């Protein structure tokens, strides 16, 4: 972060806030087609027939790195590494925080507003 700040002193960091429980739900409930790679979600974008890809009929699998226990471990590492970065950008008033819980369109609108981007 210090090196980046030396190159681009006006850079802003963006944090999409999401609880660990919601992060686990979003990641651990993903399924991927073993054949074509299409991505589904058991809650938000399920396949028409459980366990079967709508596109090619392939089997939907859960990748090993998306298993709940692995995601929990990844979140522990994430928090250990992200907290010092958040402090760095907060101290410089260069942290943009966005609520990541609403639907994607609302999150995008919030981001665009905070970045003052016209859509």
MOPAC internal coordinates of N, CA, C and O (Angstrom, degrees):
PM7 1SCF
backbone

  N    0.0000 0     0.00 0     0.00 0    0    0    0
  C    1.4460 1     0.00 0     0.00 0    1    0    0
  C    1.5303 1   110.08 1     0.00 0    2    1    0
  O    1.2310 1   120.77 1   139.41 1    3    2    1
  N    1.3133 1   116.14 1   -40.59 1    3    2    1
  C    1.4672 1   119.10 1   179.32 1    5    3    2
  C    1.5247 1   111.05 1   -64.56 1    6    5    3
  O    1.2310 1   120.25 1   138.20 1    7    6    5
  N    1.3158 1   117.13 1   -41.80 1    7    6    5
  C    1.4640 1   120.77 1   178.50 1    9    7    6
  C    1.5261 1   110.40 1   -63.90 1   10    9    7
  O    1.2310 1   120.29 1   134.15 1   11   10    9
  N    1.3279 1   117.04 1   -45.85 1   11   10    9
  C    1.4583 1   121.53 1   178.44 1   13   11   10
  C    1.5315 1   110.10 1   -59.80 1   14   13   11
  O    1.2310 1   120.46 1   136.58 1   15   14   13
  N    1.3290 1   116.73 1   -43.42 1   15   14   13
  C    1.4636 1   121.09 1   179.31 1   17   15   14
  C    1.5291 1   111.47 1   -63.26 1   18   17   15
  O    1.2310 1   120.46 1   148.23 1   19   18   17
  N    1.3331 1   116.73 1   -31.77 1   19   18   17
  C    1.4679 1   118.75 1   178.29 1   21   19   18
  C    1.5357 1   111.01 1   -70.81 1   22   21   19
  O    1.2310 1   120.06 1   150.41 1   23   22   21
  N    1.3177 1   117.50 1   -29.59 1   23   22   21
  C    1.4652 1   121.43 1   177.90 1   25   23   22
  C    1.5300 1   112.19 1   -83.59 1   26   25   23
  O    1.2310 1   121.40 1   139.76 1   27   26   25
  N    1.3248 1   114.94 1   -40.24 1   27   26   25
  C    1.4665 1   121.82 1  -175.79 1   29   27   26
  C    1.5285 1   108.75 1  -132.37 1   30   29   27
  O    1.2310 1   119.65 1   -99.11 1   31   30   29
  N    1.3171 1   118.28 1    80.89 1   31   30   29
  C    1.4681 1   120.68 1  -173.45 1   33   31   30
  C    1.5284 1   114.97 1   -63.62 1   34   33   31
  O    1.2310 1   119.64 1   160.42 1   35   34   33
  N    1.3173 1   118.28 1   -19.58 1   35   34   33
  C    1.4628 1   120.58 1  -177.95 1   37   35   34
  C    1.5279 1   113.25 1   -99.44 1   38   37   35
  O    1.2310 1   120.33 1  -171.61 1   39   38   37
  N    1.3049 1   116.97 1     8.39 1   39   38   37
  C    1.4642 1   120.66 1  -177.71 1   41   39   38
  C    1.5298 1   111.05 1   -61.56 1   42   41   39
  O    1.2310 1   120.78 1   -34.76 1   43   42   41
  N    1.3148 1   116.11 1   145.24 1   43   42   41
  C    1.4585 1   122.17 1   176.68 1   45   43   42
  C    1.5240 1   108.46 1  -111.69 1   46   45   43
  O    1.2310 1   120.47 1   -38.77 1   47   46   45
  N    1.3158 1   116.71 1   141.23 1   47   46   45
  C    1.4626 1   121.86 1   173.55 1   49   47   46
  C    1.5240 1   107.30 1   -99.14 1   50   49   47
  O    1.2310 1   120.74 1   -36.35 1   51   50   49
  N    1.3246 1   116.18 1   143.65 1   51   50   49
  C    1.4630 1   121.37 1  -179.95 1   53   51   50
  C    1.5165 1   108.53 1  -117.23 1   54   53   51
  O    1.2310 1   121.23 1   -52.12 1   55   54   53
  N    1.3303 1   115.25 1   127.88 1   55   54   53
  C    1.4579 1   122.00 1   177.66 1   57   55   54
  C    1.5240 1   108.30 1  -116.18 1   58   57   55
  O    1.2310 1   120.67 1   -60.48 1   59   58   57
  N    1.3198 1   116.33 1   119.52 1   59   58   57
  C    1.4575 1   121.31 1   172.74 1   61   59   58
  C    1.5223 1   106.69 1   -92.95 1   62   61   59
  O    1.2310 1   120.75 1   -71.91 1   63   62   61
  N    1.3300 1   116.17 1   108.09 1   63   62   61
  C    1.4658 1   120.86 1  -175.89 1   65   63   62
  C    1.5214 1   110.78 1   -79.93 1   66   65   63
  O    1.2310 1   121.69 1   -46.07 1   67   66   65
  N    1.3233 1   114.37 1   133.93 1   67   66   65
  C    1.4547 1   122.07 1   178.98 1   69   67   66
  C    1.5236 1   107.06 1  -155.22 1   70   69   67
  O    1.2310 1   120.31 1   -42.57 1   71   70   69
  N    1.3120 1   117.02 1   137.43 1   71   70   69
  C    1.4641 1   118.91 1   178.39 1   73   71   70
  C    1.5255 1   109.80 1   -66.43 1   74   73   71
  O    1.2310 1   120.93 1   -22.55 1   75   74   73
  N    1.3138 1   115.83 1   157.45 1   75   74   73
  C    1.4638 1   119.37 1   176.84 1   77   75   74
  C    1.5220 1   110.74 1   -61.07 1   78   77   75
  O    1.2310 1   120.21 1   140.17 1   79   78   77
  N    1.3268 1   117.20 1   -39.83 1   79   78   77
  C    1.4713 1   120.02 1   179.68 1   81   79   78
  C    1.5247 1   111.12 1   -59.93 1   82   81   79
  O    1.2310 1   120.52 1   136.03 1   83   82   81
  N    1.3214 1   116.61 1   -43.97 1   83   82   81
  C    1.4690 1   119.95 1   179.52 1   85   83   82
  C    1.5230 1   110.65 1   -68.66 1   86   85   83
  O    1.2310 1   120.05 1   142.14 1   87   86   85
  N    1.3181 1   117.52 1   -37.86 1   87   86   85
  C    1.4677 1   120.87 1   177.06 1   89   87   86
  C    1.5229 1   110.37 1   -60.98 1   90   89   87
  O    1.2310 1   120.96 1   134.68 1   91   90   89
  N    1.3173 1   115.76 1   -45.32 1   91   90   89
  C    1.4735 1   120.18 1   178.85 1   93   91   90
  C    1.5140 1   110.08 1   -61.27 1   94   93   91
  O    1.2310 1   120.36 1   134.83 1   95   94   93
  N    1.3298 1   116.92 1   -45.17 1   95   94   93
  C    1.4628 1   121.02 1  -179.97 1   97   95   94
  C    1.5258 1   110.56 1   -59.80 1   98   97   95
  O    1.2310 1   120.42 1   134.56 1   99   98   97
  N    1.3143 1   116.81 1   -45.44 1   99   98   97
  C    1.4611 1   120.25 1  -177.22 1  101   99   98
  C    1.5222 1   112.68 1   -67.69 1  102  101   99
  O    1.2310 1   120.40 1   144.59 1  103  102  101
  N    1.3125 1   116.83 1   -35.41 1  103  102  101
  C    1.4639 1   119.66 1  -177.50 1  105  103  102
  C    1.5314 1   111.50 1   -86.50 1  106  105  103
  O    1.2310 1   120.16 1   131.96 1  107  106  105
  N    1.3196 1   117.30 1   -48.04 1  107  106  105
  C    1.4696 1   121.06 1  -172.99 1  109  107  106
  C    1.5241 1   113.09 1   -71.80 1  110  109  107
  O    1.2310 1   119.62 1   164.04 1  111  110  109
  N    1.3174 1   118.33 1   -15.96 1  111  110  109
  C    1.4628 1   120.38 1   179.99 1  113  111  110
  C    1.5310 1   112.30 1  -100.84 1  114  113  111
  O    1.2310 1   120.53 1  -169.45 1  115  114  113
  N    1.3322 1   116.59 1    10.55 1  115  114  113
  C    1.4714 1   120.81 1   173.83 1  117  115  114
  C    1.5186 1   109.29 1   -77.26 1  118  117  115
  O    1.2310 1   121.58 1   -30.02 1  119  118  117
  N    1.2977 1   114.58 1   149.98 1  119  118  117
  C    1.4581 1   121.02 1   173.43 1  121  119  118
  C    1.5241 1   107.41 1  -135.91 1  122  121  119
  O    1.2310 1   121.04 1   -35.10 1  123  122  121
  N    1.3222 1   115.61 1   144.90 1  123  122  121
  C    1.4569 1   122.14 1  -177.41 1  125  123  122
  C    1.5141 1   109.37 1  -124.72 1  126  125  123
  O    1.2310 1   120.54 1   -40.61 1  127  126  125
  N    1.3295 1   116.57 1   139.39 1  127  126  125
  C    1.4669 1   120.24 1   177.04 1  129  127  126
  C    1.5221 1   108.55 1   -71.67 1  130  129  127
  O    1.2310 1   120.97 1   -53.56 1  131  130  129
  N    1.3175 1   115.76 1   126.44 1  131  130  129
  C    1.4586 1   121.29 1  -179.80 1  133  131  130
  C    1.5275 1   111.67 1   -67.24 1  134  133  131
  O    1.2310 1   120.46 1   158.36 1  135  134  133
  N    1.3183 1   116.72 1   -21.64 1  135  134  133
  C    1.4648 1   121.57 1  -177.21 1  137  135  134
  C    1.5330 1   112.77 1   -91.11 1  138  137  135
  O    1.2310 1   120.32 1   123.01 1  139  138  137
  N    1.3450 1   117.00 1   -56.99 1  139  138  137
  C    1.4654 1   120.06 1  -171.77 1  141  139  138
  C    1.5257 1   114.02 1  -107.79 1  142  141  139
  O    1.2310 1   120.10 1   171.11 1  143  142  141
  N    1.3425 1   117.42 1    -8.89 1  143  142  141
  C    1.4629 1   120.66 1   177.54 1  145  143  142
  C    1.5223 1   115.12 1    84.67 1  146  145  143
  O    1.2310 1   119.62 1  -176.79 1  147  146  145
  N    1.3387 1   118.33 1     3.21 1  147  146  145
  C    1.4653 1   120.66 1   177.95 1  149  147  146
  C    1.5313 1   109.34 1   -58.10 1  150  149  147
  O    1.2310 1   120.68 1   -34.67 1  151  150  149
  N    1.3329 1   116.30 1   145.33 1  151  150  149
  C    1.4617 1   121.03 1  -175.83 1  153  151  150
  C    1.5280 1   110.04 1  -111.82 1  154  153  151
  O    1.2310 1   121.16 1   -43.90 1  155  154  153
  N    1.3179 1   115.39 1   136.10 1  155  154  153
  C    1.4641 1   123.27 1   179.07 1  157  155  154
  C    1.5254 1   108.30 1  -128.85 1  158  157  155
  O    1.2310 1   121.07 1   -12.65 1  159  158  157
  N    1.3143 1   115.56 1   167.35 1  159  158  157
  C    1.4586 1   121.54 1   173.94 1  161  159  158
  C    1.5193 1   107.10 1  -136.51 1  162  161  159
  O    1.2310 1   120.25 1   -47.19 1  163  162  161
  N    1.3179 1   117.13 1   132.81 1  163  162  161
  C    1.4586 1   120.78 1  -175.44 1  165  163  162
  C    1.5261 1   113.22 1   -59.88 1  166  165  163
  O    1.2310 1   120.06 1   151.98 1  167  166  165
  N    1.3464 1   117.48 1   -28.02 1  167  166  165
  C    1.4606 1   121.05 1  -179.23 1  169  167  166
  C    1.5219 1   113.16 1  -102.12 1  170  169  167
  O    1.2310 1   120.10 1   134.84 1  171  170  169
  N    1.3271 1   117.41 1   -45.16 1  171  170  169
  C    1.4531 1   121.82 1  -169.71 1  173  171  170
  C    1.5263 1   114.51 1   -93.92 1  174  173  171
  O    1.2310 1   120.09 1   151.41 1  175  174  173
  N    1.3109 1   117.43 1   -28.59 1  175  174  173
  C    1.4600 1   120.98 1  -178.61 1  177  175  174
  C    1.5275 1   109.07 1  -150.01 1  178  177  175
  O    1.2310 1   120.54 1  -112.16 1  179  178  177
  N    1.3387 1   116.58 1    67.84 1  179  178  177
  C    1.4613 1   119.30 1  -178.50 1  181  179  178
  C    1.5256 1   111.72 1   -74.55 1  182  181  179
  O    1.2310 1   121.26 1   -24.64 1  183  182  181
  N    1.3043 1   115.20 1   155.36 1  183  182  181
  C    1.4654 1   119.45 1   173.60 1  185  183  182
  C    1.5319 1   107.86 1   -74.44 1  186  185  183
  O    1.2310 1   120.97 1   -20.57 1  187  186  185
  N    1.3250 1   115.74 1   159.43 1  187  186  185
  C    1.4716 1   120.38 1  -179.14 1  189  187  186
  C    1.5289 1   111.00 1   -63.28 1  190  189  187
  O    1.2310 1   121.40 1   138.95 1  191  190  189
  N    1.3243 1   114.94 1   -41.05 1  191  190  189
  C    1.4666 1   120.77 1   177.39 1  193  191  190
  C    1.5293 1   107.49 1  -113.65 1  194  193  191
  O    1.2310 1   119.55 1   -59.92 1  195  194  193
  N    1.3287 1   118.47 1   120.08 1  195  194  193
  C    1.4634 1   120.57 1  -177.10 1  197  195  194
  C    1.5289 1   112.94 1   -50.62 1  198  197  195
  O    1.2310 1   121.48 1   -50.11 1  199  198  197
  N    1.3350 1   114.78 1   129.89 1  199  198  197
  C    1.4555 1   120.64 1   175.81 1  201  199  198
  C    1.5120 1   115.55 1    81.04 1  202  201  199
  O    1.2310 1   120.22 1  -178.21 1  203  202  201
  N    1.3551 1   117.19 1     1.79 1  203  202  201
  C    1.4631 1   120.51 1  -177.12 1  205  203  202
  C    1.5308 1   109.46 1  -126.37 1  206  205  203
  O    1.2310 1   120.96 1   -47.63 1  207  206  205
  N    1.3163 1   115.77 1   132.37 1  207  206  205
  C    1.4664 1   122.15 1  -179.72 1  209  207  206
  C    1.5233 1   110.51 1   -68.22 1  210  209  207
  O    1.2310 1   120.85 1   -47.64 1  211  210  209
  N    1.3343 1   115.97 1   132.36 1  211  210  209
  C    1.4660 1   121.22 1   177.10 1  213  211  210
  C    1.5226 1   111.83 1   -68.16 1  214  213  211
  O    1.2310 1   120.11 1   150.52 1  215  214  213
  N    1.3128 1   117.39 1   -29.48 1  215  214  213
  C    1.4567 1   122.31 1  -174.53 1  217  215  214
  C    1.5217 1   113.15 1   -78.90 1  218  217  215
  O    1.2310 1   120.76 1   130.15 1  219  218  217
  N    1.3502 1   116.16 1   -49.85 1  219  218  217
  C    1.4642 1   118.42 1  -172.72 1  221  219  218
  C    1.5296 1   114.31 1  -125.20 1  222  221  219
  O    1.2310 1   120.36 1   174.99 1  223  222  221
  N    1.3294 1   116.92 1    -5.01 1  223  222  221
  C    1.4651 1   119.76 1  -179.45 1  225  223  222
  C    1.5151 1   114.06 1    82.66 1  226  225  223
  O    1.2310 1   120.58 1  -174.14 1  227  226  225
  N    1.3293 1   116.49 1     5.86 1  227  226  225
  C    1.4628 1   120.43 1   179.84 1  229  227  226
  C    1.5271 1   111.95 1   -71.24 1  230  229  227
  O    1.2310 1   121.73 1   -13.32 1  231  230  229
  N    1.3251 1   114.29 1   166.68 1  231  230  229
  C    1.4688 1   120.42 1   179.34 1  233  231  230
  C    1.5285 1   110.26 1   -75.91 1  234  233  231
  O    1.2310 1   120.66 1   -43.76 1  235  234  233
  N    1.3354 1   116.34 1   136.24 1  235  234  233
  C    1.4534 1   121.36 1   175.05 1  237  235  234
  C    1.5156 1   109.04 1   -89.51 1  238  237  235
  O    1.2310 1   121.09 1   -51.36 1  239  238  237
  N    1.3111 1   115.52 1   128.64 1  239  238  237
  C    1.4639 1   121.24 1  -177.20 1  241  239  238
  C    1.5248 1   110.27 1  -123.58 1  242  241  239
  O    1.2310 1   121.36 1   -18.06 1  243  242  241
  N    1.3136 1   115.00 1   161.94 1  243  242  241
  C    1.4606 1   120.84 1   171.70 1  245  243  242
  C    1.5188 1   106.90 1  -102.76 1  246  245  243
  O    1.2310 1   120.86 1   -57.37 1  247  246  245
  N    1.3253 1   115.97 1   122.63 1  247  246  245
  C    1.4568 1   119.08 1   178.25 1  249  247  246
  C    1.5255 1   109.31 1   -66.52 1  250  249  247
  O    1.2310 1   120.71 1   -30.13 1  251  250  249
  N    1.3237 1   116.24 1   149.87 1  251  250  249
  C    1.4651 1   120.72 1  -179.16 1  253  251  250
  C    1.5218 1   112.78 1   -58.35 1  254  253  251
  O    1.2310 1   119.98 1   142.38 1  255  254  253
  N    1.3442 1   117.64 1   -37.62 1  255  254  253
  C    1.4584 1   120.13 1  -178.03 1  257  255  254
  C    1.5262 1   112.81 1   -76.41 1  258  257  255
  O    1.2310 1   120.33 1   179.95 1  259  258  257
  N    1.3283 1   116.97 1    -0.05 1  259  258  257
  C    1.4607 1   121.29 1   177.66 1  261  259  258
  C    1.5373 1   112.00 1  -109.29 1  262  261  259
  O    1.2310 1   120.40 1  -172.92 1  263  262  261
  N    1.3108 1   116.84 1     7.08 1  263  262  261
  C    1.4547 1   119.79 1   177.26 1  265  263  262
  C    1.5386 1   108.65 1   -72.11 1  266  265  263
  O    1.2310 1   120.63 1   -33.94 1  267  266  265
  N    1.3202 1   116.40 1   146.06 1  267  266  265
  C    1.4591 1   121.01 1  -172.43 1  269  267  266
  C    1.5268 1   113.00 1   -54.31 1  270  269  267
  O    1.2310 1   119.74 1   134.34 1  271  270  269
  N    1.3288 1   118.10 1   -45.66 1  271  270  269
  C    1.4643 1   120.29 1  -177.68 1  273  271  270
  C    1.5373 1   111.72 1   -65.25 1  274  273  271
  O    1.2310 1   120.45 1   146.06 1  275  274  273
  N    1.3205 1   116.74 1   -33.94 1  275  274  273
  C    1.4676 1   120.97 1   177.73 1  277  275  274
  C    1.5321 1   109.75 1   -70.67 1  278  277  275
  O    1.2310 1   120.54 1   138.23 1  279  278  277
  N    1.3309 1   116.56 1   -41.77 1  279  278  277
  C    1.4668 1   120.80 1   178.84 1  281  279  278
  C    1.5273 1   109.90 1   -62.07 1  282  281  279
  O    1.2310 1   120.16 1   139.24 1  283  282  281
  N    1.3295 1   117.31 1   -40.76 1  283  282  281
  C    1.4713 1   120.31 1   178.06 1  285  283  282
  C    1.5224 1   110.60 1   -61.01 1  286  285  283
  O    1.2310 1   120.29 1   136.20 1  287  286  285
  N    1.3233 1   117.05 1   -43.80 1  287  286  285
  C    1.4677 1   120.62 1   177.43 1  289  287  286
  C    1.5292 1   111.08 1   -62.64 1  290  289  287
  O    1.2310 1   120.48 1   137.93 1  291  290  289
  N    1.3361 1   116.68 1   -42.07 1  291  290  289
  C    1.4605 1   121.11 1   179.30 1  293  291  290
  C    1.5236 1   110.62 1   -62.80 1  294  293  291
  O    1.2310 1   120.25 1   142.33 1  295  294  293
  N    1.3273 1   117.13 1   -37.67 1  295  294  293
  C    1.4654 1   120.59 1   179.35 1  297  295  294
  C    1.5247 1   111.77 1   -66.48 1  298  297  295
  O    1.2310 1   120.28 1   143.96 1  299  298  297
  N    1.3342 1   117.07 1   -36.04 1  299  298  297
  C    1.4708 1   119.81 1   176.30 1  301  299  298
  C    1.5289 1   110.33 1   -61.63 1  302  301  299
  O    1.2310 1   120.54 1   135.45 1  303  302  301
  N    1.3176 1   116.57 1   -44.55 1  303  302  301
  C    1.4607 1   121.17 1   178.24 1  305  303  302
  C    1.5285 1   109.52 1   -64.62 1  306  305  303
  O    1.2310 1   120.63 1   136.37 1  307  306  305
  N    1.3286 1   116.40 1   -43.63 1  307  306  305
  C    1.4658 1   121.38 1   179.48 1  309  307  306
  C    1.5243 1   110.93 1   -55.93 1  310  309  307
  O    1.2310 1   120.37 1   129.81 1  311  310  309
  N    1.3278 1   116.90 1   -50.19 1  311  310  309
  C    1.4683 1   119.84 1  -178.00 1  313  311  310
  C    1.5254 1   111.73 1   -63.51 1  314  313  311
  O    1.2310 1   120.39 1   141.93 1  315  314  313
  N    1.3050 1   116.85 1   -38.07 1  315  314  313
  C    1.4602 1   120.86 1   178.47 1  317  315  314
  C    1.5232 1   110.80 1   -62.05 1  318  317  315
  O    1.2310 1   120.79 1   139.92 1  319  318  317
  N    1.3270 1   116.10 1   -40.08 1  319  318  317
  C    1.4596 1   120.16 1  -176.39 1  321  319  318
  C    1.5310 1   113.14 1   -85.78 1  322  321  319
  O    1.2310 1   119.85 1   148.31 1  323  322  321
  N    1.3305 1   117.89 1   -31.69 1  323  322  321
  C    1.4639 1   120.04 1  -173.30 1  325  323  322
  C    1.5255 1   112.67 1   -81.64 1  326  325  323
  O    1.2310 1   119.49 1   146.45 1  327  326  325
  N    1.3136 1   118.58 1   -33.55 1  327  326  325
  C    1.4678 1   120.31 1  -174.73 1  329  327  326
  C    1.5304 1   113.22 1   -56.31 1  330  329  327
  O    1.2310 1   118.92 1   134.41 1  331  330  329
  N    1.3334 1   119.67 1   -45.59 1  331  330  329
  C    1.4724 1   118.54 1   177.03 1  333  331  330
  C    1.5382 1   112.41 1   -63.29 1  334  333  331
  O    1.2310 1   120.13 1   144.64 1  335  334  333
  N    1.3355 1   117.36 1   -35.36 1  335  334  333
  C    1.4647 1   119.90 1   177.79 1  337  335  334
  C    1.5195 1   111.64 1   -66.98 1  338  337  335
  O    1.2310 1   120.78 1   138.74 1  339  338  337
  N    1.3263 1   116.11 1   -41.26 1  339  338  337
  C    1.4623 1   119.67 1   177.96 1  341  339  338
  C    1.5227 1   110.35 1   -61.23 1  342  341  339
  O    1.2310 1   120.53 1   136.47 1  343  342  341
  N    1.3273 1   116.60 1   -43.53 1  343  342  341
  C    1.4663 1   120.65 1   177.49 1  345  343  342
  C    1.5317 1   111.11 1   -59.74 1  346  345  343
  O    1.2310 1   120.85 1   137.15 1  347  346  345
  N    1.3237 1   115.97 1   -42.85 1  347  346  345
  C    1.4630 1   121.61 1   179.78 1  349  347  346
  C    1.5265 1   110.44 1   -57.38 1  350  349  347
  O    1.2310 1   120.23 1   129.60 1  351  350  349
  N    1.3278 1   117.16 1   -50.40 1  351  350  349
  C    1.4642 1   120.93 1  -176.89 1  353  351  350
  C    1.5298 1   112.26 1   -75.44 1  354  353  351
  O    1.2310 1   119.79 1   147.99 1  355  354  353
  N    1.3330 1   118.01 1   -32.01 1  355  354  353
  C    1.4650 1   120.49 1   176.13 1  357  355  354
  C    1.5261 1   110.49 1   -63.60 1  358  357  355
  O    1.2310 1   120.50 1   135.07 1  359  358  357
  N    1.3279 1   116.64 1   -44.93 1  359  358  357
  C    1.4725 1   120.66 1  -179.56 1  361  359  358
  C    1.5235 1   111.88 1   -59.61 1  362  361  359
  O    1.2310 1   120.56 1   148.96 1  363  362  361
  N    1.3066 1   116.54 1   -31.04 1  363  362  361
  C    1.4657 1   121.58 1  -179.47 1  365  363  362
  C    1.5293 1   112.17 1   -93.92 1  366  365  363
  O    1.2310 1   120.77 1  -177.06 1  367  366  365
  N    1.3173 1   116.13 1     2.94 1  367  366  365
  C    1.4649 1   122.73 1  -177.24 1  369  367  366
  C    1.5284 1   110.94 1    54.17 1  370  369  367
  O    1.2310 1   121.55 1  -136.18 1  371  370  369
  N    1.3407 1   114.64 1    43.82 1  371  370  369
  C    1.4606 1   121.53 1  -178.93 1  373  371  370
  C    1.5281 1   111.42 1  -121.84 1  374  373  371
  O    1.2310 1   120.58 1  -154.46 1  375  374  373
  N    1.3253 1   116.49 1    25.54 1  375  374  373
  C    1.4617 1   120.20 1  -179.21 1  377  375  374
  C    1.5231 1   109.49 1  -112.21 1  378  377  375
  O    1.2310 1   121.14 1   -58.59 1  379  378  377
  N    1.3138 1   115.42 1   121.41 1  379  378  377
  C    1.4628 1   122.30 1   174.12 1  381  379  378
  C    1.5175 1   106.72 1  -100.13 1  382  381  379
  O    1.2310 1   120.90 1   -56.45 1  383  382  381
  N    1.3260 1   115.89 1   123.55 1  383  382  381
  C    1.4650 1   120.90 1  -178.56 1  385  383  382
  C    1.5252 1   109.26 1  -109.71 1  386  385  383
  O    1.2310 1   121.27 1   -49.60 1  387  386  385
  N    1.3213 1   115.18 1   130.40 1  387  386  385
  C    1.4638 1   122.41 1  -178.74 1  389  387  386
  C    1.5225 1   108.46 1  -124.96 1  390  389  387
  O    1.2310 1   120.26 1   -45.90 1  391  390  389
  N    1.3293 1   117.11 1   134.10 1  391  390  389
  C    1.4544 1   121.75 1   174.46 1  393  391  390
  C    1.5238 1   107.98 1   -72.12 1  394  393  391
  O    1.2310 1   120.25 1   -63.17 1  395  394  393
  N    1.3153 1   117.13 1   116.83 1  395  394  393
  C    1.4568 1   122.00 1  -177.28 1  397  395  394
  C    1.5183 1   114.39 1   -89.49 1  398  397  395
  O    1.2310 1   119.78 1  -177.86 1  399  398  397
  N    1.3214 1   118.03 1     2.14 1  399  398  397
  C    1.4645 1   121.03 1  -176.26 1  401  399  398
  C    1.5260 1   114.79 1   -78.33 1  402  401  399
  O    1.2310 1   118.71 1   141.77 1  403  402  401
  N    1.3422 1   120.06 1   -38.23 1  403  402  401
  C    1.4667 1   119.39 1  -178.41 1  405  403  402
  C    1.5361 1   112.06 1   -62.71 1  406  405  403
  O    1.2310 1   120.78 1    -8.25 1  407  406  405
  N    1.3345 1   116.12 1   171.75 1  407  406  405
  C    1.4703 1   119.64 1   175.50 1  409  407  406
  C    1.5285 1   111.33 1   -56.96 1  410  409  407
  O    1.2310 1   120.91 1   -24.52 1  411  410  409
  N    1.3205 1   115.87 1   155.48 1  411  410  409
  C    1.4676 1   122.24 1  -174.60 1  413  411  410
  C    1.5234 1   111.74 1   -53.23 1  414  413  411
  O    1.2310 1   119.75 1   138.18 1  415  414  413
  N    1.3220 1   118.09 1   -41.82 1  415  414  413
  C    1.4662 1   119.97 1  -178.06 1  417  415  414
  C    1.5319 1   111.10 1   -61.33 1  418  417  415
  O    1.2310 1   120.08 1   141.72 1  419  418  417
  N    1.3356 1   117.45 1   -38.28 1  419  418  417
  C    1.4659 1   120.53 1   178.55 1  421  419  418
  C    1.5246 1   111.46 1   -70.78 1  422  421  419
  O    1.2310 1   120.65 1   140.67 1  423  422  421
  N    1.3108 1   116.36 1   -39.33 1  423  422  421
  C    1.4666 1   120.51 1   177.83 1  425  423  422
  C    1.5311 1   109.12 1   -62.44 1  426  425  423
  O    1.2310 1   120.69 1   136.35 1  427  426  425
  N    1.3311 1   116.28 1   -43.65 1  427  426  425
  C    1.4677 1   120.82 1   178.45 1  429  427  426
  C    1.5293 1   110.50 1   -61.05 1  430  429  427
  O    1.2310 1   120.36 1   134.08 1  431  430  429
  N    1.3310 1   116.92 1   -45.92 1  431  430  429
  C    1.4675 1   120.15 1   179.75 1  433  431  430
  C    1.5221 1   111.57 1   -61.32 1  434  433  431
  O    1.2310 1   120.62 1   138.26 1  435  434  433
  N    1.3234 1   116.43 1   -41.74 1  435  434  433
  C    1.4598 1   120.96 1   178.37 1  437  435  434
  C    1.5257 1   110.49 1   -61.75 1  438  437  435
  O    1.2310 1   120.67 1   135.72 1  439  438  437
  N    1.3195 1   116.32 1   -44.28 1  439  438  437
  C    1.4621 1   121.01 1   178.65 1  441  439  438
  C    1.5262 1   110.64 1   -62.14 1  442  441  439
  O    1.2310 1   120.34 1   133.14 1  443  442  441
  N    1.3171 1   116.96 1   -46.86 1  443  442  441
  C    1.4601 1   120.65 1  -178.75 1  445  443  442
  C    1.5360 1   110.87 1   -62.20 1  446  445  443
  O    1.2310 1   120.63 1   141.63 1  447  446  445
  N    1.3265 1   116.40 1   -38.37 1  447  446  445
  C    1.4665 1   120.48 1   177.61 1  449  447  446
  C    1.5182 1   110.65 1   -62.89 1  450  449  447
  O    1.2310 1   120.86 1   133.05 1  451  450  449
  N    1.3302 1   115.96 1   -46.95 1  451  450  449
  C    1.4642 1   119.12 1  -177.45 1  453  451  450
  C    1.5257 1   111.69 1   -69.20 1  454  453  451
  O    1.2310 1   120.49 1   151.42 1  455  454  453
  N    1.3217 1   116.68 1   -28.58 1  455  454  453
  C    1.4633 1   119.87 1   176.72 1  457  455  454
  C    1.5251 1   111.65 1   -86.82 1  458  457  455
  O    1.2310 1   121.67 1   174.19 1  459  458  457
  N    1.3465 1   114.42 1    -5.81 1  459  458  457
  C    1.4772 1   121.53 1  -178.86 1  461  459  458
  C    1.5167 1   111.60 1    58.83 1  462  461  459
  O    1.2310 1   121.40 1  -136.98 1  463  462  461
  N    1.3352 1   114.92 1    43.02 1  463  462  461
  C    1.4635 1   121.86 1   178.09 1  465  463  462
  C    1.5175 1   108.32 1   -97.75 1  466  465  463
  O    1.2310 1   120.76 1   -47.57 1  467  466  465
  N    1.3266 1   116.15 1   132.43 1  467  466  465
  C    1.4656 1   120.02 1   178.25 1  469  467  466
  C    1.5172 1   108.84 1   -85.37 1  470  469  467
  O    1.2310 1   121.76 1   -44.99 1  471  470  469
  N    1.3490 1   114.24 1   135.01 1  471  470  469
  C    1.4573 1   119.11 1  -179.68 1  473  471  470
  C    1.5105 1   109.98 1  -107.84 1  474  473  471
  O    1.2310 1   120.10 1   180.00 1  475  474  473

